[in-house]
Amino acid sequence: MGLALLISPLVGFVFSALLLLVLKLIFREPRLYIPPQGDDRPPGWIRTVLIGTCGGVSFAHGSNDGQKGMGLLLLVLIGFFPLHYALTVNKPDIAPQVYAAAGELRGDYAKAGVEMSKKLADNLAVIERELQGKASFDDLPRDQDTRWEVRQAVAAVTRELKAAEADPKLPAEFRAKLGERRKKQLLPAVEYVPLWVVIGTAFALGVGTTVGYKRIVKTVAEKIGKQHLTYAQGAAAETVAATTILVTAVTGLPVSTTHVLNSGVAGTMVANRSGIQGQTVAKILTAWVFTLPSCIILAGTLFWIGRLIVG
């Protein structure tokens, strides 16, 4: 998974450079490949293309970074209100589906002649005991830890099934059936995002970009290359960035919009022979290198301090 973070900047750099070279072969208009002068405004058709490519990056950015924001907010909600958000609030009526999946899994293991681990059997027993006769998760008591216990049991079962799916020693048909039950019957109970969290995260991303766009645009357009970004360079870098991020969003691979887009701009600068500002690139690379370990150390330290205070 982490390999995607390392490779994506290279993908952005190479493919943006190649796309710009292809554009030069197809579209011969010189204005596309020289930096805009003063208050020069692009022609209508170029403006339309740039709005489309920029919108593509924005949409892709939301599908990528939006997941992080929604995940963090939901984690906070589960931490502060576990009795309410432990199990899906979007479709609480899937409780009978989860209960049925527990019994069906026992049948799957028995039919395939595969021995079920004690941990899996115990968690299935919790699900069956607590959800028996329940038409909805709302029917679970809220004055106890029952909802949290069910959540932990469902999550543990999904982990066990995922491990079994990856075991080549088990029959292929059996593994496929486990995967279908895990994704369609169990995961929706614990992997969800309330609609208001989706809307709130999208709004926050939009406001953040609206407030800080000038600094972002100035860095990307003027400080990566020795010349100002041209219309064709912007379109090429944005097209590659949007495509890369959307592909990784579908496949579940982690990438950074900033990494891919900045690398794409640098690639177009090289392809257009505009030159690269080494100092700016060095600062960007340094920030990339230190961000991940810094977050790991800071999070680990805060967690350790929290355990000392609570414990």
Contacts in CASP RR format, 6 or more apart in sequence:
PFRMAT RR
TARGET T0000
AUTHOR 0000-0000-0000
METHOD contacts of the structure
MODEL  1
MGLALLISPLVGFVFSALLLLVLKLIFREPRLYIPPQGDDRPPGWIRTVL
IGTCGGVSFAHGSNDGQKGMGLLLLVLIGFFPLHYALTVNKPDIAPQVYA
AAGELRGDYAKAGVEMSKKLADNLAVIERELQGKASFDDLPRDQDTRWEV
RQAVAAVTRELKAAEADPKLPAEFRAKLGERRKKQLLPAVEYVPLWVVIG
TAFALGVGTTVGYKRIVKTVAEKIGKQHLTYAQGAAAETVAATTILVTAV
TGLPVSTTHVLNSGVAGTMVANRSGIQGQTVAKILTAWVFTLPSCIILAG
TLFWIGRLIVG
1 253 0 8 1.000
1 254 0 8 1.000
2 254 0 8 1.000
4 248 0 8 1.000
4 253 0 8 1.000
4 254 0 8 1.000
4 255 0 8 1.000
5 254 0 8 1.000
5 255 0 8 1.000
5 256 0 8 1.000
5 259 0 8 1.000
5 292 0 8 1.000
8 244 0 8 1.000
8 248 0 8 1.000
8 255 0 8 1.000
8 256 0 8 1.000
8 259 0 8 1.000
8 260 0 8 1.000
8 263 0 8 1.000
9 259 0 8 1.000
9 260 0 8 1.000
9 262 0 8 1.000
9 263 0 8 1.000
9 288 0 8 1.000
10 263 0 8 1.000
11 240 0 8 1.000
11 244 0 8 1.000
11 260 0 8 1.000
11 263 0 8 1.000
12 237 0 8 1.000
12 240 0 8 1.000
12 241 0 8 1.000
12 244 0 8 1.000
12 260 0 8 1.000
12 263 0 8 1.000
12 264 0 8 1.000
12 267 0 8 1.000
13 263 0 8 1.000
13 264 0 8 1.000
13 266 0 8 1.000
13 267 0 8 1.000
13 270 0 8 1.000
14 267 0 8 1.000
15 240 0 8 1.000
15 244 0 8 1.000
15 264 0 8 1.000
16 236 0 8 1.000
16 237 0 8 1.000
16 240 0 8 1.000
16 241 0 8 1.000
16 263 0 8 1.000
16 264 0 8 1.000
16 265 0 8 1.000
16 267 0 8 1.000
16 268 0 8 1.000
16 271 0 8 1.000
17 264 0 8 1.000
17 267 0 8 1.000
17 268 0 8 1.000
17 270 0 8 1.000
17 271 0 8 1.000
18 271 0 8 1.000
19 236 0 8 1.000
19 239 0 8 1.000
19 240 0 8 1.000
20 232 0 8 1.000
20 233 0 8 1.000
20 236 0 8 1.000
20 267 0 8 1.000
20 268 0 8 1.000
20 271 0 8 1.000
20 272 0 8 1.000
21 271 0 8 1.000
23 32 0 8 1.000
23 232 0 8 1.000
23 235 0 8 1.000
23 236 0 8 1.000
24 33 0 8 1.000
24 232 0 8 1.000
27 232 0 8 1.000
31 43 0 8 1.000
31 231 0 8 1.000
32 46 0 8 1.000
32 230 0 8 1.000
32 231 0 8 1.000
32 232 0 8 1.000
33 230 0 8 1.000
33 231 0 8 1.000
33 232 0 8 1.000
33 233 0 8 1.000
33 272 0 8 1.000
34 230 0 8 1.000
35 227 0 8 1.000
35 228 0 8 1.000
35 229 0 8 1.000
35 230 0 8 1.000
36 42 0 8 1.000
36 228 0 8 1.000
36 230 0 8 1.000
36 231 0 8 1.000
41 47 0 8 1.000
42 50 0 8 1.000
42 231 0 8 1.000
46 231 0 8 1.000
49 235 0 8 1.000
50 231 0 8 1.000
50 234 0 8 1.000
50 235 0 8 1.000
50 238 0 8 1.000
53 234 0 8 1.000
53 235 0 8 1.000
53 238 0 8 1.000
53 239 0 8 1.000
53 242 0 8 1.000
54 238 0 8 1.000
55 238 0 8 1.000
55 242 0 8 1.000
56 238 0 8 1.000
56 242 0 8 1.000
57 238 0 8 1.000
57 241 0 8 1.000
57 242 0 8 1.000
57 245 0 8 1.000
57 257 0 8 1.000
57 261 0 8 1.000
58 209 0 8 1.000
59 242 0 8 1.000
59 246 0 8 1.000
60 241 0 8 1.000
60 242 0 8 1.000
60 243 0 8 1.000
60 245 0 8 1.000
60 246 0 8 1.000
60 249 0 8 1.000
60 257 0 8 1.000
61 205 0 8 1.000
61 245 0 8 1.000
61 257 0 8 1.000
62 202 0 8 1.000
62 205 0 8 1.000
63 245 0 8 1.000
63 246 0 8 1.000
63 249 0 8 1.000
64 245 0 8 1.000
64 248 0 8 1.000
64 249 0 8 1.000
64 255 0 8 1.000
64 256 0 8 1.000
64 257 0 8 1.000
65 205 0 8 1.000
65 257 0 8 1.000
66 201 0 8 1.000
66 202 0 8 1.000
66 205 0 8 1.000
67 249 0 8 1.000
69 201 0 8 1.000
69 204 0 8 1.000
70 193 0 8 1.000
70 197 0 8 1.000
70 198 0 8 1.000
70 201 0 8 1.000
71 193 0 8 1.000
73 197 0 8 1.000
73 201 0 8 1.000
74 85 0 8 1.000
74 193 0 8 1.000
74 194 0 8 1.000
74 197 0 8 1.000
77 84 0 8 1.000
77 85 0 8 1.000
77 194 0 8 1.000
77 197 0 8 1.000
78 85 0 8 1.000
78 86 0 8 1.000
79 85 0 8 1.000
82 147 0 8 1.000
82 148 0 8 1.000
83 142 0 8 1.000
83 147 0 8 1.000
83 148 0 8 1.000
84 142 0 8 1.000
85 194 0 8 1.000
86 147 0 8 1.000
86 148 0 8 1.000
86 150 0 8 1.000
86 151 0 8 1.000
87 137 0 8 1.000
87 140 0 8 1.000
87 147 0 8 1.000
87 150 0 8 1.000
87 151 0 8 1.000
87 154 0 8 1.000
87 189 0 8 1.000
87 190 0 8 1.000
88 94 0 8 1.000
88 137 0 8 1.000
88 188 0 8 1.000
88 189 0 8 1.000
88 190 0 8 1.000
88 192 0 8 1.000
89 192 0 8 1.000
89 194 0 8 1.000
90 192 0 8 1.000
90 193 0 8 1.000
90 194 0 8 1.000
90 195 0 8 1.000
91 188 0 8 1.000
91 192 0 8 1.000
92 136 0 8 1.000
92 137 0 8 1.000
92 138 0 8 1.000
93 135 0 8 1.000
93 136 0 8 1.000
94 137 0 8 1.000
94 188 0 8 1.000
94 189 0 8 1.000
95 131 0 8 1.000
95 134 0 8 1.000
95 135 0 8 1.000
95 136 0 8 1.000
95 137 0 8 1.000
95 139 0 8 1.000
95 140 0 8 1.000
95 189 0 8 1.000
96 131 0 8 1.000
96 133 0 8 1.000
96 134 0 8 1.000
96 135 0 8 1.000
97 185 0 8 1.000
98 127 0 8 1.000
98 131 0 8 1.000
98 154 0 8 1.000
98 185 0 8 1.000
98 186 0 8 1.000
98 189 0 8 1.000
99 127 0 8 1.000
99 128 0 8 1.000
99 131 0 8 1.000
99 132 0 8 1.000
99 133 0 8 1.000
99 134 0 8 1.000
100 185 0 8 1.000
101 181 0 8 1.000
101 185 0 8 1.000
101 186 0 8 1.000
102 124 0 8 1.000
102 127 0 8 1.000
102 128 0 8 1.000
102 131 0 8 1.000
102 157 0 8 1.000
103 124 0 8 1.000
103 128 0 8 1.000
104 181 0 8 1.000
104 185 0 8 1.000
105 124 0 8 1.000
105 157 0 8 1.000
105 161 0 8 1.000
105 178 0 8 1.000
105 181 0 8 1.000
106 116 0 8 1.000
106 124 0 8 1.000
108 174 0 8 1.000
108 177 0 8 1.000
108 178 0 8 1.000
108 181 0 8 1.000
109 115 0 8 1.000
109 116 0 8 1.000
112 170 0 8 1.000
112 171 0 8 1.000
112 174 0 8 1.000
114 170 0 8 1.000
114 174 0 8 1.000
117 160 0 8 1.000
119 156 0 8 1.000
119 160 0 8 1.000
120 156 0 8 1.000
120 157 0 8 1.000
120 160 0 8 1.000
123 153 0 8 1.000
123 154 0 8 1.000
123 156 0 8 1.000
123 157 0 8 1.000
123 160 0 8 1.000
124 153 0 8 1.000
124 157 0 8 1.000
126 149 0 8 1.000
126 150 0 8 1.000
126 153 0 8 1.000
127 150 0 8 1.000
127 153 0 8 1.000
127 154 0 8 1.000
127 157 0 8 1.000
130 140 0 8 1.000
130 146 0 8 1.000
130 149 0 8 1.000
130 150 0 8 1.000
130 153 0 8 1.000
131 140 0 8 1.000
131 150 0 8 1.000
133 139 0 8 1.000
134 140 0 8 1.000
137 147 0 8 1.000
137 150 0 8 1.000
137 189 0 8 1.000
140 146 0 8 1.000
140 147 0 8 1.000
140 150 0 8 1.000
141 147 0 8 1.000
151 189 0 8 1.000
151 190 0 8 1.000
154 186 0 8 1.000
154 189 0 8 1.000
154 190 0 8 1.000
155 190 0 8 1.000
157 182 0 8 1.000
157 186 0 8 1.000
158 182 0 8 1.000
158 186 0 8 1.000
158 187 0 8 1.000
158 190 0 8 1.000
161 178 0 8 1.000
161 179 0 8 1.000
161 181 0 8 1.000
161 182 0 8 1.000
161 186 0 8 1.000
162 179 0 8 1.000
162 182 0 8 1.000
164 170 0 8 1.000
164 175 0 8 1.000
164 178 0 8 1.000
165 175 0 8 1.000
165 178 0 8 1.000
165 179 0 8 1.000
165 182 0 8 1.000
167 175 0 8 1.000
209 216 0 8 1.000
219 280 0 8 1.000
220 229 0 8 1.000
220 261 0 8 1.000
220 262 0 8 1.000
220 265 0 8 1.000
221 228 0 8 1.000
221 229 0 8 1.000
222 228 0 8 1.000
222 229 0 8 1.000
223 277 0 8 1.000
223 280 0 8 1.000
224 262 0 8 1.000
224 265 0 8 1.000
224 266 0 8 1.000
224 269 0 8 1.000
224 276 0 8 1.000
224 277 0 8 1.000
224 280 0 8 1.000
224 281 0 8 1.000
224 284 0 8 1.000
225 265 0 8 1.000
225 266 0 8 1.000
225 269 0 8 1.000
225 274 0 8 1.000
225 275 0 8 1.000
225 276 0 8 1.000
225 277 0 8 1.000
225 280 0 8 1.000
226 269 0 8 1.000
226 274 0 8 1.000
226 275 0 8 1.000
226 276 0 8 1.000
226 277 0 8 1.000
227 269 0 8 1.000
227 274 0 8 1.000
227 275 0 8 1.000
229 265 0 8 1.000
229 268 0 8 1.000
230 268 0 8 1.000
230 272 0 8 1.000
230 274 0 8 1.000
232 268 0 8 1.000
232 272 0 8 1.000
233 265 0 8 1.000
233 268 0 8 1.000
233 269 0 8 1.000
233 272 0 8 1.000
233 274 0 8 1.000
234 265 0 8 1.000
234 268 0 8 1.000
236 264 0 8 1.000
236 268 0 8 1.000
237 261 0 8 1.000
237 264 0 8 1.000
237 265 0 8 1.000
237 267 0 8 1.000
237 268 0 8 1.000
238 261 0 8 1.000
240 260 0 8 1.000
240 264 0 8 1.000
241 257 0 8 1.000
241 260 0 8 1.000
241 261 0 8 1.000
241 264 0 8 1.000
244 255 0 8 1.000
244 260 0 8 1.000
245 255 0 8 1.000
245 257 0 8 1.000
245 260 0 8 1.000
248 254 0 8 1.000
248 255 0 8 1.000
256 288 0 8 1.000
259 288 0 8 1.000
262 284 0 8 1.000
266 276 0 8 1.000
266 281 0 8 1.000
268 274 0 8 1.000
269 275 0 8 1.000
269 276 0 8 1.000
270 276 0 8 1.000
END
